[in-house]
Amino acid sequence: MGHPHPDTALQVPPTLFLSDADVAALADWKAAIAALRAAYAAPVADAMVPPRSMARGAGFWLRGMTAVSPNGGHVGCKLIAASMKNRRASYLISLFDHETMGLSALIDGNRITGIRTAATAALAVDAAAPRKPLRIAVLGSGFEAQGLLAALASVREIAGARVFSPTPASREKFVARFQGELQVEAVASAPAAVDGADVILCAARSRDESPVLRGDWIAPGTTVVSIGSTLPEQREVDEQVIARAATIVADMPHEVAHDTGDMLAAQRAGIAFDAKLVPLDALVAGRVQRAPGDIVLYKSVGSALQDVITAEMLLARARVQGLGAEMPQSIVPVAK
């Protein structure tokens, strides 16, 4: 049995709860990308970001993702509770202080997945794409696609963007979202969007899980981001994208290689990619060499490290801005 530490009241500040509205007010692309850049530049042992776990019931599941921050002073966990039957999900991120083991924050994680996914993709593109104003193709027009373009625009100059998704009204809504900020054009097909692009941002899956991006559309020297195939049954890019890529950058290399539909399809087609699969930290650290005509593919399944780093950034900003609600009671660390 553990016993309350006698100095708990003095050493552990109140737990801060950040609501979804707080997260929306605190979100900042540049701050998120800077925090992630620092994290991926620091040494991160495999034990600091273990594989995710999932408990399954009849039509519902609970997924747990844990990570130790390399430089922010916290260990954290994201829990996702989802019911496919009732089409409901809840997201919760907890942050514990490295030293005191006090519960620093509980954060509504609904928006954080989108924030960390887009910010990490922007970090990858910034490291991989040529240093010039970028012509962007966006496949998809939803929340994730909007985030990808907005995050990238916060760190790189955008010469223009073309967007395609199957529904014209959704494409026009995407254009309206960036009106006055970026030059964005809606086009009627994926090949039209991709033509002439320096960077292709994929955030879409078809209803029948057929690929939305094909390798023979891509010009040499293009940087491709794919975030939409994170499970074995999901598809976003075809086998030729995998075959033509000179380098495949992965935020979680083992999961990307063995648990995503795109890579599993490439394996079935006899396409070898192990030798060109590299972790994101190698790209950020400058250890990945790229020739001008190389196609670089960034494949993301998401990582608890990204969640914890983004949550830490939000917590730091909340403390400065005085946002969030202090909980009247919290977890009391015990002496062990």
PALO-784650 format. One record per residue (C-alpha): z, x, y; residue in three letters. Coordinates in nm, 3 decimals, padded with zeros to 5 digits. Layout:
PALO-784650
c3:Z, c1:X, c2:Y, rest:ALA
...
end
This chain:
PALO-784650
c3:00.000, c1:00.000, c2:00.000, rest:MET
c3:-00.081, c1:00.122, c2:00.352, rest:GLY
c3:00.162, c1:00.097, c2:00.637, rest:HIS
c3:00.089, c1:00.039, c2:01.008, rest:PRO
c3:00.068, c1:00.360, c2:01.203, rest:HIS
c3:00.361, c1:00.375, c2:01.449, rest:PRO
c3:00.136, c1:00.475, c2:01.739, rest:ASP
c3:-00.138, c1:00.219, c2:01.674, rest:THR
c3:-00.076, c1:00.018, c2:01.990, rest:ALA
c3:-00.105, c1:00.330, c2:02.207, rest:LEU
c3:-00.400, c1:00.494, c2:02.036, rest:GLN
c3:-00.638, c1:00.210, c2:01.957, rest:VAL
c3:-00.794, c1:00.010, c2:02.241, rest:PRO
c3:-00.878, c1:-00.358, c2:02.192, rest:PRO
c3:-01.185, c1:-00.444, c2:01.991, rest:THR
c3:-01.476, c1:-00.550, c2:02.212, rest:LEU
c3:-01.694, c1:-00.841, c2:02.100, rest:PHE
c3:-02.051, c1:-00.840, c2:02.228, rest:LEU
c3:-02.235, c1:-01.171, c2:02.202, rest:SER
c3:-02.611, c1:-01.215, c2:02.170, rest:ASP
c3:-02.622, c1:-01.284, c2:02.544, rest:ALA
c3:-02.431, c1:-00.961, c2:02.610, rest:ASP
c3:-02.678, c1:-00.765, c2:02.398, rest:VAL
c3:-02.970, c1:-00.917, c2:02.588, rest:ALA
c3:-02.813, c1:-00.818, c2:02.921, rest:ALA
c3:-02.730, c1:-00.465, c2:02.806, rest:LEU
c3:-03.054, c1:-00.380, c2:02.626, rest:ALA
c3:-03.248, c1:-00.091, c2:02.780, rest:ASP
c3:-03.551, c1:00.071, c2:02.617, rest:TRP
c3:-03.510, c1:00.415, c2:02.774, rest:LYS
c3:-03.141, c1:00.429, c2:02.686, rest:ALA
c3:-03.208, c1:00.322, c2:02.326, rest:ALA
c3:-03.490, c1:00.574, c2:02.279, rest:ILE
c3:-03.283, c1:00.855, c2:02.430, rest:ALA
c3:-02.991, c1:00.777, c2:02.198, rest:ALA
c3:-03.219, c1:00.767, c2:01.894, rest:LEU
c3:-03.392, c1:01.090, c2:01.997, rest:ARG
c3:-03.054, c1:01.266, c2:02.011, rest:ALA
c3:-02.955, c1:01.123, c2:01.674, rest:ALA
c3:-03.274, c1:01.229, c2:01.499, rest:TYR
c3:-03.248, c1:01.577, c2:01.651, rest:ALA
c3:-02.898, c1:01.620, c2:01.502, rest:ALA
c3:-02.823, c1:01.717, c2:01.140, rest:PRO
c3:-02.785, c1:01.401, c2:00.928, rest:VAL
c3:-02.687, c1:01.447, c2:00.565, rest:ALA
c3:-02.805, c1:01.193, c2:00.308, rest:ASP
c3:-02.444, c1:01.085, c2:00.252, rest:ALA
c3:-02.426, c1:00.976, c2:00.617, rest:MET
c3:-02.695, c1:00.709, c2:00.562, rest:VAL
c3:-02.658, c1:00.581, c2:00.204, rest:PRO
c3:-02.893, c1:00.326, c2:00.045, rest:PRO
c3:-02.845, c1:-00.035, c2:00.148, rest:ARG
c3:-02.676, c1:-00.279, c2:-00.090, rest:SER
c3:-02.736, c1:-00.649, c2:-00.150, rest:MET
c3:-02.534, c1:-00.925, c2:-00.311, rest:ALA
c3:-02.747, c1:-01.221, c2:-00.420, rest:ARG
c3:-02.658, c1:-01.582, c2:-00.484, rest:GLY
c3:-02.868, c1:-01.891, c2:-00.556, rest:ALA
c3:-03.104, c1:-01.887, c2:-00.258, rest:GLY
c3:-02.891, c1:-01.667, c2:-00.033, rest:PHE
c3:-02.793, c1:-01.301, c2:-00.001, rest:TRP
c3:-02.571, c1:-01.059, c2:00.188, rest:LEU
c3:-02.709, c1:-00.714, c2:00.271, rest:ARG
c3:-02.493, c1:-00.424, c2:00.384, rest:GLY
c3:-02.621, c1:-00.115, c2:00.568, rest:MET
c3:-02.382, c1:00.167, c2:00.664, rest:THR
c3:-02.417, c1:00.491, c2:00.857, rest:ALA
c3:-02.221, c1:00.766, c2:01.027, rest:VAL
c3:-02.336, c1:00.848, c2:01.379, rest:SER
c3:-02.402, c1:01.224, c2:01.414, rest:PRO
c3:-02.303, c1:01.236, c2:01.780, rest:ASN
c3:-02.156, c1:00.909, c2:01.902, rest:GLY
c3:-01.810, c1:00.905, c2:01.747, rest:GLY
c3:-01.850, c1:00.601, c2:01.522, rest:HIS
c3:-01.913, c1:00.494, c2:01.168, rest:VAL
c3:-02.073, c1:00.153, c2:01.144, rest:GLY
c3:-02.207, c1:-00.124, c2:00.926, rest:CYS
c3:-02.465, c1:-00.397, c2:00.971, rest:LYS
c3:-02.420, c1:-00.709, c2:00.759, rest:LEU
c3:-02.701, c1:-00.961, c2:00.722, rest:ILE
c3:-02.621, c1:-01.298, c2:00.564, rest:ALA
c3:-02.933, c1:-01.503, c2:00.495, rest:ALA
c3:-03.019, c1:-01.829, c2:00.323, rest:SER
c3:-03.386, c1:-01.863, c2:00.237, rest:MET
c3:-03.324, c1:-02.222, c2:00.127, rest:LYS
c3:-03.174, c1:-02.329, c2:00.460, rest:ASN
c3:-03.370, c1:-02.079, c2:00.672, rest:ARG
c3:-03.060, c1:-01.943, c2:00.843, rest:ARG
c3:-02.934, c1:-01.589, c2:00.902, rest:ALA
c3:-02.646, c1:-01.415, c2:01.075, rest:SER
c3:-02.625, c1:-01.049, c2:01.177, rest:TYR
c3:-02.302, c1:-00.859, c2:01.245, rest:LEU
c3:-02.252, c1:-00.494, c2:01.339, rest:ILE
c3:-01.909, c1:-00.332, c2:01.327, rest:SER
c3:-01.827, c1:00.007, c2:01.481, rest:LEU
c3:-01.518, c1:00.208, c2:01.382, rest:PHE
c3:-01.391, c1:00.507, c2:01.578, rest:ASP
c3:-01.429, c1:00.837, c2:01.388, rest:HIS
c3:-01.082, c1:00.960, c2:01.481, rest:GLU
c3:-00.851, c1:00.659, c2:01.491, rest:THR
c3:-01.042, c1:00.439, c2:01.245, rest:MET
c3:-00.984, c1:00.161, c2:01.496, rest:GLY
c3:-01.239, c1:-00.119, c2:01.515, rest:LEU
c3:-01.414, c1:-00.039, c2:01.843, rest:SER
c3:-01.658, c1:-00.329, c2:01.848, rest:ALA
c3:-01.802, c1:-00.631, c2:01.674, rest:LEU
c3:-02.156, c1:-00.702, c2:01.790, rest:ILE
c3:-02.391, c1:-00.992, c2:01.730, rest:ASP
c3:-02.679, c1:-00.803, c2:01.567, rest:GLY
c3:-02.947, c1:-01.068, c2:01.605, rest:ASN
c3:-03.145, c1:-00.874, c2:01.867, rest:ARG
c3:-03.050, c1:-00.526, c2:01.756, rest:ILE
c3:-03.293, c1:-00.513, c2:01.465, rest:THR
c3:-03.583, c1:-00.574, c2:01.703, rest:GLY
c3:-03.449, c1:-00.330, c2:01.962, rest:ILE
c3:-03.391, c1:-00.043, c2:01.720, rest:ARG
c3:-03.720, c1:-00.100, c2:01.536, rest:THR
c3:-03.929, c1:-00.089, c2:01.855, rest:ALA
c3:-03.733, c1:00.195, c2:02.012, rest:ALA
c3:-03.761, c1:00.412, c2:01.699, rest:THR
c3:-04.134, c1:00.340, c2:01.675, rest:ALA
c3:-04.174, c1:00.441, c2:02.040, rest:ALA
c3:-03.987, c1:00.762, c2:01.965, rest:LEU
c3:-04.227, c1:00.836, c2:01.677, rest:ALA
c3:-04.539, c1:00.762, c2:01.883, rest:VAL
c3:-04.409, c1:00.972, c2:02.172, rest:ASP
c3:-04.371, c1:01.266, c2:01.934, rest:ALA
c3:-04.704, c1:01.216, c2:01.755, rest:ALA
c3:-04.958, c1:01.086, c2:02.007, rest:ALA
c3:-05.155, c1:01.311, c2:02.246, rest:PRO
c3:-05.013, c1:01.365, c2:02.595, rest:ARG
c3:-05.245, c1:01.136, c2:02.789, rest:LYS
c3:-05.258, c1:00.772, c2:02.901, rest:PRO
c3:-05.278, c1:00.579, c2:02.577, rest:LEU
c3:-05.513, c1:00.299, c2:02.477, rest:ARG
c3:-05.314, c1:00.062, c2:02.257, rest:ILE
c3:-05.412, c1:-00.190, c2:01.990, rest:ALA
c3:-05.150, c1:-00.447, c2:01.895, rest:VAL
c3:-05.186, c1:-00.647, c2:01.575, rest:LEU
c3:-04.940, c1:-00.932, c2:01.602, rest:GLY
c3:-04.811, c1:-01.120, c2:01.905, rest:SER
c3:-04.454, c1:-01.216, c2:01.821, rest:GLY
c3:-04.115, c1:-01.079, c2:01.922, rest:PHE
c3:-04.159, c1:-00.756, c2:01.723, rest:GLU
c3:-04.506, c1:-00.687, c2:01.864, rest:ALA
c3:-04.387, c1:-00.749, c2:02.219, rest:GLN
c3:-04.097, c1:-00.512, c2:02.164, rest:GLY
c3:-04.320, c1:-00.236, c2:02.027, rest:LEU
c3:-04.544, c1:-00.239, c2:02.334, rest:LEU
c3:-04.259, c1:-00.274, c2:02.583, rest:ALA
c3:-04.063, c1:00.012, c2:02.426, rest:ALA
c3:-04.365, c1:00.242, c2:02.418, rest:LEU
c3:-04.451, c1:00.160, c2:02.781, rest:ALA
c3:-04.104, c1:00.274, c2:02.884, rest:SER
c3:-04.174, c1:00.633, c2:02.775, rest:VAL
c3:-04.554, c1:00.673, c2:02.788, rest:ARG
c3:-04.830, c1:00.582, c2:03.031, rest:GLU
c3:-05.043, c1:00.299, c2:02.895, rest:ILE
c3:-05.411, c1:00.296, c2:02.995, rest:ALA
c3:-05.456, c1:-00.053, c2:02.855, rest:GLY
c3:-05.389, c1:-00.267, c2:02.549, rest:ALA
c3:-05.574, c1:-00.517, c2:02.334, rest:ARG
c3:-05.390, c1:-00.771, c2:02.123, rest:VAL
c3:-05.503, c1:-00.975, c2:01.824, rest:PHE
c3:-05.320, c1:-01.237, c2:01.623, rest:SER
c3:-05.471, c1:-01.535, c2:01.440, rest:PRO
c3:-05.361, c1:-01.799, c2:01.692, rest:THR
c3:-05.534, c1:-01.787, c2:02.033, rest:PRO
c3:-05.239, c1:-01.950, c2:02.209, rest:ALA
c3:-05.006, c1:-01.680, c2:02.076, rest:SER
c3:-05.242, c1:-01.408, c2:02.197, rest:ARG
c3:-05.250, c1:-01.558, c2:02.545, rest:GLU
c3:-04.871, c1:-01.588, c2:02.550, rest:LYS
c3:-04.851, c1:-01.218, c2:02.466, rest:PHE
c3:-05.085, c1:-01.135, c2:02.755, rest:VAL
c3:-04.877, c1:-01.349, c2:02.992, rest:ALA
c3:-04.560, c1:-01.166, c2:02.882, rest:ARG
c3:-04.696, c1:-00.839, c2:03.024, rest:PHE
c3:-04.875, c1:-00.980, c2:03.328, rest:GLN
c3:-04.801, c1:-00.765, c2:03.630, rest:GLY
c3:-04.667, c1:-00.483, c2:03.410, rest:GLU
c3:-04.955, c1:-00.371, c2:03.188, rest:LEU
c3:-05.325, c1:-00.436, c2:03.153, rest:GLN
c3:-05.340, c1:-00.636, c2:02.828, rest:VAL
c3:-05.647, c1:-00.815, c2:02.691, rest:GLU
c3:-05.654, c1:-01.073, c2:02.411, rest:ALA
c3:-05.939, c1:-01.025, c2:02.162, rest:VAL
c3:-06.073, c1:-01.240, c2:01.880, rest:ALA
c3:-06.048, c1:-00.998, c2:01.586, rest:SER
c3:-05.845, c1:-00.708, c2:01.456, rest:ALA
c3:-06.144, c1:-00.467, c2:01.456, rest:PRO
c3:-06.207, c1:-00.552, c2:01.821, rest:ALA
c3:-05.848, c1:-00.467, c2:01.906, rest:ALA
c3:-05.855, c1:-00.140, c2:01.712, rest:VAL
c3:-06.189, c1:-00.015, c2:01.850, rest:ASP
c3:-06.128, c1:00.285, c2:02.074, rest:GLY
c3:-05.749, c1:00.276, c2:02.040, rest:ALA
c3:-05.537, c1:00.592, c2:02.048, rest:ASP
c3:-05.239, c1:00.404, c2:01.903, rest:VAL
c3:-05.233, c1:00.101, c2:01.673, rest:ILE
c3:-04.911, c1:-00.103, c2:01.665, rest:LEU
c3:-04.890, c1:-00.326, c2:01.356, rest:CYS
c3:-04.628, c1:-00.599, c2:01.362, rest:ALA
c3:-04.792, c1:-00.871, c2:01.159, rest:ALA
c3:-04.839, c1:-00.989, c2:00.804, rest:ARG
c3:-05.092, c1:-01.245, c2:00.687, rest:SER
c3:-04.975, c1:-01.562, c2:00.515, rest:ARG
c3:-05.118, c1:-01.443, c2:00.182, rest:ASP
c3:-04.983, c1:-01.086, c2:00.227, rest:GLU
c3:-05.331, c1:-00.935, c2:00.248, rest:SER
c3:-05.351, c1:-00.627, c2:00.476, rest:PRO
c3:-05.412, c1:-00.687, c2:00.846, rest:VAL
c3:-05.528, c1:-00.329, c2:00.914, rest:LEU
c3:-05.799, c1:-00.151, c2:00.714, rest:ARG
c3:-05.852, c1:00.222, c2:00.700, rest:GLY
c3:-06.224, c1:00.214, c2:00.772, rest:ASP
c3:-06.152, c1:00.065, c2:01.117, rest:TRP
c3:-05.944, c1:00.364, c2:01.230, rest:ILE
c3:-06.094, c1:00.651, c2:01.430, rest:ALA
c3:-05.989, c1:01.014, c2:01.370, rest:PRO
c3:-05.692, c1:01.118, c2:01.581, rest:GLY
c3:-05.529, c1:00.774, c2:01.585, rest:THR
c3:-05.154, c1:00.719, c2:01.558, rest:THR
c3:-05.062, c1:00.408, c2:01.356, rest:VAL
c3:-04.730, c1:00.225, c2:01.349, rest:VAL
c3:-04.657, c1:-00.015, c2:01.062, rest:SER
c3:-04.330, c1:-00.210, c2:01.057, rest:ILE
c3:-04.428, c1:-00.524, c2:00.862, rest:GLY
c3:-04.414, c1:-00.412, c2:00.497, rest:SER
c3:-04.050, c1:-00.349, c2:00.406, rest:THR
c3:-04.033, c1:-00.513, c2:00.062, rest:LEU
c3:-04.243, c1:-00.471, c2:-00.255, rest:PRO
c3:-04.414, c1:-00.807, c2:-00.209, rest:GLU
c3:-04.515, c1:-00.746, c2:00.154, rest:GLN
c3:-04.845, c1:-00.600, c2:00.278, rest:ARG
c3:-04.960, c1:-00.488, c2:00.623, rest:GLU
c3:-05.204, c1:-00.195, c2:00.589, rest:VAL
c3:-05.455, c1:-00.134, c2:00.310, rest:ASP
c3:-05.479, c1:00.156, c2:00.068, rest:GLU
c3:-05.738, c1:00.340, c2:00.279, rest:GLN
c3:-05.494, c1:00.366, c2:00.568, rest:VAL
c3:-05.261, c1:00.552, c2:00.332, rest:ILE
c3:-05.548, c1:00.763, c2:00.195, rest:ALA
c3:-05.687, c1:00.863, c2:00.536, rest:ARG
c3:-05.354, c1:00.948, c2:00.696, rest:ALA
c3:-05.302, c1:01.324, c2:00.718, rest:ALA
c3:-04.929, c1:01.268, c2:00.772, rest:THR
c3:-04.710, c1:00.971, c2:00.684, rest:ILE
c3:-04.384, c1:00.969, c2:00.879, rest:VAL
c3:-04.103, c1:00.756, c2:00.737, rest:ALA
c3:-03.765, c1:00.660, c2:00.877, rest:ASP
c3:-03.636, c1:00.621, c2:00.517, rest:MET
c3:-03.880, c1:00.824, c2:00.301, rest:PRO
c3:-03.751, c1:00.716, c2:-00.041, rest:HIS
c3:-03.747, c1:00.346, c2:00.047, rest:GLU
c3:-04.089, c1:00.365, c2:00.216, rest:VAL
c3:-04.240, c1:00.538, c2:-00.088, rest:ALA
c3:-04.087, c1:00.322, c2:-00.359, rest:HIS
c3:-03.992, c1:-00.016, c2:-00.210, rest:ASP
c3:-04.278, c1:-00.121, c2:00.020, rest:THR
c3:-04.583, c1:-00.316, c2:-00.084, rest:GLY
c3:-04.831, c1:-00.096, c2:00.103, rest:ASP
c3:-04.718, c1:00.224, c2:-00.067, rest:MET
c3:-04.689, c1:00.062, c2:-00.408, rest:LEU
c3:-05.047, c1:-00.064, c2:-00.375, rest:ALA
c3:-05.160, c1:00.287, c2:-00.283, rest:ALA
c3:-04.985, c1:00.424, c2:-00.593, rest:GLN
c3:-05.159, c1:00.168, c2:-00.813, rest:ARG
c3:-05.491, c1:00.273, c2:-00.658, rest:ALA
c3:-05.424, c1:00.634, c2:-00.756, rest:GLY
c3:-05.367, c1:00.757, c2:-00.399, rest:ILE
c3:-05.123, c1:01.048, c2:-00.388, rest:ALA
c3:-04.911, c1:01.068, c2:-00.075, rest:PHE
c3:-04.592, c1:01.255, c2:-00.166, rest:ASP
c3:-04.716, c1:01.583, c2:-00.018, rest:ALA
c3:-04.787, c1:01.425, c2:00.321, rest:LYS
c3:-04.475, c1:01.207, c2:00.346, rest:LEU
c3:-04.229, c1:01.353, c2:00.599, rest:VAL
c3:-03.903, c1:01.224, c2:00.749, rest:PRO
c3:-03.887, c1:01.109, c2:01.108, rest:LEU
c3:-03.642, c1:01.381, c2:01.205, rest:ASP
c3:-03.903, c1:01.645, c2:01.115, rest:ALA
c3:-04.149, c1:01.485, c2:01.357, rest:LEU
c3:-03.892, c1:01.453, c2:01.635, rest:VAL
c3:-03.786, c1:01.816, c2:01.587, rest:ALA
c3:-04.146, c1:01.936, c2:01.619, rest:GLY
c3:-04.176, c1:02.057, c2:01.260, rest:ARG
c3:-04.486, c1:01.844, c2:01.191, rest:VAL
c3:-04.820, c1:02.005, c2:01.282, rest:GLN
c3:-05.105, c1:01.776, c2:01.381, rest:ARG
c3:-05.472, c1:01.868, c2:01.421, rest:ALA
c3:-05.667, c1:01.674, c2:01.688, rest:PRO
c3:-05.854, c1:01.463, c2:01.432, rest:GLY
c3:-05.556, c1:01.382, c2:01.210, rest:ASP
c3:-05.450, c1:01.024, c2:01.156, rest:ILE
c3:-05.070, c1:00.995, c2:01.166, rest:VAL
c3:-04.904, c1:00.688, c2:01.016, rest:LEU
c3:-04.545, c1:00.592, c2:01.095, rest:TYR
c3:-04.402, c1:00.359, c2:00.829, rest:LYS
c3:-04.068, c1:00.194, c2:00.902, rest:SER
c3:-03.833, c1:-00.006, c2:00.684, rest:VAL
c3:-03.542, c1:00.024, c2:00.926, rest:GLY
c3:-03.226, c1:00.227, c2:00.890, rest:SER
c3:-02.855, c1:00.173, c2:00.937, rest:ALA
c3:-02.857, c1:00.491, c2:01.146, rest:LEU
c3:-03.085, c1:00.316, c2:01.396, rest:GLN
c3:-02.857, c1:00.011, c2:01.402, rest:ASP
c3:-02.540, c1:00.214, c2:01.457, rest:VAL
c3:-02.695, c1:00.438, c2:01.724, rest:ILE
c3:-02.833, c1:00.136, c2:01.911, rest:THR
c3:-02.499, c1:-00.044, c2:01.883, rest:ALA
c3:-02.317, c1:00.262, c2:02.020, rest:GLU
c3:-02.554, c1:00.269, c2:02.316, rest:MET
c3:-02.486, c1:-00.098, c2:02.386, rest:LEU
c3:-02.110, c1:-00.048, c2:02.355, rest:LEU
c3:-02.115, c1:00.243, c2:02.601, rest:ALA
c3:-02.314, c1:00.038, c2:02.852, rest:ARG
c3:-02.083, c1:-00.262, c2:02.802, rest:ALA
c3:-01.779, c1:-00.052, c2:02.887, rest:ARG
c3:-01.943, c1:00.076, c2:03.205, rest:VAL
c3:-02.066, c1:-00.267, c2:03.313, rest:GLN
c3:-01.755, c1:-00.459, c2:03.210, rest:GLY
c3:-01.939, c1:-00.689, c2:02.968, rest:LEU
c3:-01.809, c1:-00.827, c2:02.640, rest:GLY
c3:-01.485, c1:-00.996, c2:02.545, rest:ALA
c3:-01.174, c1:-00.810, c2:02.433, rest:GLU
c3:-01.039, c1:-00.965, c2:02.116, rest:MET
c3:-00.674, c1:-01.076, c2:02.138, rest:PRO
c3:-00.609, c1:-00.934, c2:01.790, rest:GLN
c3:-00.789, c1:-00.682, c2:01.573, rest:SER
c3:-00.767, c1:-00.463, c2:01.266, rest:ILE
c3:-00.459, c1:-00.238, c2:01.264, rest:VAL
c3:-00.531, c1:00.108, c2:01.116, rest:PRO
c3:-00.278, c1:00.203, c2:00.851, rest:VAL
c3:-00.132, c1:00.541, c2:00.750, rest:ALA
c3:-00.265, c1:00.651, c2:00.413, rest:LYS
end
